[in-house]
Amino acid sequence: MTTVPSTQSTPHTATITPVVDMADISITFPGVKALDGVDFRMYPGEVHSLMGENGAGKSTLIKALTGVYQIDSGTITLEGRSVSFSGTAQAQAAGISTVYQEVNLLTNLSVAENIMLGREPRRFGGIDWRAMRRRSAELLTRVNLDIDPGSLLGSHSLAVQQLVAIARAIDINARVLILDEPTSSLDVDEVQELFRIIQTLKADGVAILFVSHFLDQVYEISDRLTVLRNGKLVGEYRTEEILRIELVQKMIGKELTILDDLEQRAKSTTAENGDDEETPFVLATGLGRKGSIEPVDLRVYEGEVVGLAGLLGSGRTELARLLAGVDRSDSGELQVTGKPTRFRNPRQALRDRVVYSSENRRTEGIVDELSIRDNIALALQADRGWFRPIPKRRLDELADSYITALNIRPANPDALVKNLSGGNQQKVLLARWLAIAPRLLILDEPTRGIDVGAKAEIQKLVANLADNGMSVIYISAELEEVLRLSHRIAVMRDRKLVADLPNEGLTTDTLLAIIADGSQEEPTAEVDVDTGPDPFGPDLPERPAIDQETTR
């Protein structure tokens, strides 16, 4: 793909004014540069997707635009005017409206009350209920929603509530509409209805920012996209001009992480006990959950590391939570050592020695105010029952052994976990699960946000556990890490399992190709995208794409 710098002009560009133009935006939080000199622009009548993995800076950029965060440097221009919002109310008054993934409406009020909340028409000092219902009905018609404005919002499906939120958003005559993961809870038909509404708003000249992890949807609805990575701008592209595999490469990057003796670990064959004739330790058949993940078939043998690869939102975590009983499946069957079972909660999974270490170690893992010793003992104590406390001497032995084995620093069992580094907190969490001698250890992003040394130690630990017979499901956004550790790799895409392959000669490029379009071969032709008529109209100039990686 040929790209040109953003400074290049084309004929008649002087006649085109972006409705949003954010230039050189930087935001720093304590110890973190969330945005580093990012440029971003949107044009009227355009659907623009903001792409990037977790931590790329998407949410921060949106919050900077809508006044939630104040910028440290840079400028924000709205329809040619410099603006600085001190909150979302000012942004809304200026014509910027946001619909979030989690519908932030009041289900105990009527549809009309939600649409007009804070903007109720008044008459004789009170609310004009008739005018409110009439205006709400007009807005509902605009989003093709045939429901009673007086009905209770909570009586409607989540999809309907999402459309009500959009009706509320366009009531302020929005010039910019931000849709943050709007399709995450919608089925196929509901997504198409949403896309029809987006096309209608686009025809009315609304600039729409579409945030989604579903590549198929991005390519179907978007005219242009901007990619962020690690708080920096990677580039801006016309959607039809960038291959999916190129997009994925730009989102993930191809930086190598750790070069240590793990790279010498032989993975040219699957685990010896991964023979198809042997009974898997865990066998999932058609396991799924409506609105969360499509039915999946997956097997995990003893002593095998199965890597789950895919983009953020691809369904990796959702599958892990089903296997560990954190979420309940509503389809399919799960077998453990050949026996059908159904985990209704993590405690039941624990009895079969299936444990899940969440990617959110601060909110679903460690307990900040407890010591290293108490955090390590939590799962074991829960397994024994709270009326059978672990003896103090046993607790000390347990803590000391894992502090030594995992090289936890400081080596003080009484130290509060909140004062430890991210890597040492992760080691404490691993120690907790290892203390109950699991047979299947599900690790969700165990090395995220920790230093290189701690990453190497955790990866070596996983390899040693598998060599000693433990089954491991390993989830990581770093494809090199998944390749380095796994005997077999299952690839998730758009909440579906699209490939399950032995790690025999696989490369990051192969995985990227599968993640991008489900193919096990790297694409050689342009992606076939039906873009229809020029979304910018015949009278608008060609606007240049930006690729920071080629213009730096």
C-alpha positions, 0 to 999 in steps of 0.5 A, a space after each residue: 500500500 502506498 501512503 503519503 505524509 499528512 502534510 501532503 495536499 491534494 486539490 481543493 483540500 482548502 475547501 474541506 474542514 475536518 469536523 474534528 482535528 486533534 493535533 499532537 495530543 499528549 496525556 501523562 498519568 503518574 508513571 505512564 505516557 498514555 498518549 504521545 503526540 497523537 494526531 486524529 481527525 474526522 470528516 463529516 459524513 464519515 465512519 472512522 474506526 479507531 483501532 488498537 490493542 488493550 492499552 493502545 490509548 483508544 479510550 484515553 483519546 476518546 476521553 480527551 475529545 469528550 472532556 473527561 481528561 484534560 490534555 497536557 499538550 496539543 490542540 483540539 479543533 471542532 469544525 474549525 474552532 479551537 475547543 477545550 472541554 471541562 466535562 462531557 456536558 460541554 462536549 455534548 453541548 458542542 455536538 459530540 455525543 457518546 454511546 458506550 458499550 455498557 448502556 448507561 441509561 436508567 432501566 427503571 424509567 420509561 423510554 421517553 424519560 431516558 431519551 429526554 433526561 436532562 432536556 425535558 420540555 417544560 410547560 407551565 413550570 412542569 414537564 410537558 409529558 405529551 411533548 416529551 413522548 412526541 419528540 421521543 417517538 420522532 427520534 425512535 422513528 429515526 432509528 427505526 425502533 417501533 416501541 411505545 415511548 411510555 414503556 419501561 426501558 428495562 422491559 426491552 432487550 439490550 439491543 433495543 436499549 442500545 438503540 434508545 441510547 443512540 436515539 438520545 445521542 442524536 437528539 442533541 443534533 450531534 455532529 460527532 457520534 462516538 460508538 464504543 463497542 456498540 455491537 458487543 451484545 448484538 446478534 447478526 440481525 441487530 448488527 445489520 440494523 445498527 449499520 443501517 442506522 449508521 448509514 442514515 446518520 452518515 448520509 445526514 453528515 454526522 461524523 461517526 467514530 466506530 470502536 470495535 474489535 470485530 475486524 469483519 464489522 470494521 471493514 464492512 462499515 468504516 470508510 477510514 481507520 486510525 491505528 494506535 499502539 502503546 499511546 502513539 499514532 501508527 497511522 491513518 488509512 482508507 479502509 479499502 486500501 489496507 489488507 487485514 493482515 497489515 492492519 493486525 501487524 500494525 496493531 500488534 507490532 512485531 517487537 521481540 520480547 524475551 530472548 532466553 533459553 526458552 527459545 531452545 525449547 523444542 516445539 517441533 512436535 506436540 506433547 508426547 501424551 497429546 495422541 488423539 487416541 488418548 483421553 484428553 484431560 479436558 474436552 470441550 464439545 460445542 461449548 458456548 454462551 450466547 452473546 459471549 462466544 460461539 460454540 467451541 471444540 477444544 481438547 487439552 492433554 496432560 502435560 500440554 500447553 495450549 496457547 490461545 491467540 487472537 486480538 483483544 475481544 476475539 473470545 480468548 478470555 470468554 473461552 477461558 472463563 467458560 472452561 473454569 466455571 467463572 461463566 456458565 455455558 448454555 450450549 455444548 458439553 465439557 468432559 474432565 478425564 472423560 467424564 461429563 461435567 458442568 461447572 456452575 462456579 469456580 469452586 466446582 472447577 476447583 474440585 476437579 483441579 481446574 483453576 483460572 488466573 484472571 488477566 485483571 489481577 488487581 480486581 479479580 486476583 490479588 487482595 491488596 491489603 493482605 500479606 504475601 502469605 495470606 494471598 498465597 493461602 487463599 485458594 487452599 483455605 477456600 478448598 479446605 473450608 473456612 472452618 478448618 483453618 490452615 495451621 500457622 506452621 503450615 502457612 509459614 512453610 507454604 509461603 516460604 517455599 513459594 517465595 523461594 521457588 518463584 523468587 518473590 521479592 521482597 522475600 518477606 511473607 508479611 509484606 503487603 501485596 499492594 506494595 509489590 511490583 506487578 511482576 511479583 504480584 503476578 508471582 504471588 497469584 501463581 503461587 496461590 494456584 500452584 498451592 492447590 496442585 492444579 491439573 489444568 492451569 488457565 493463565 490469562 495474560 500472566 506477563 502483561 505489564 511486568 518487566 522482562 526479567 519477571 516475564 522470563 521467570 514466569 515463562 520458564 515456570 510454565 514450561 517446567 510445570 508442563 514438563 512435569 505433567 500439568 496441563 496449561 492454557 496460555 493466553 497472551 497478546 504477544 504472539 512470540 510468547 505464545 509460539 515460544 511456550 505452546 505445543 498447540 495453538 488455538 486461534 480465536 477470531 470474532 468470538 469463534 475458534 478459527 484454527 487449532 494447530 500443532 506448533 510445527 513450524 508456525 510463525 508470527 506471520 502465519 498466526 497474523 494471517 489466521 487472526 486477520 482473515 481466518 486463512 492459514 496462508 498469508 494473503 496475496 491479494 487485496 481484500 475484497 471490500 464492497 465500498 459502494 460509492 465514494 463515501 466522501 462524494 464526487 465533489 470532495 477531494 481525495 484526502 491523504 492517508 497517514 502512516 507514521 511508520 513510513 513518514 517518521 
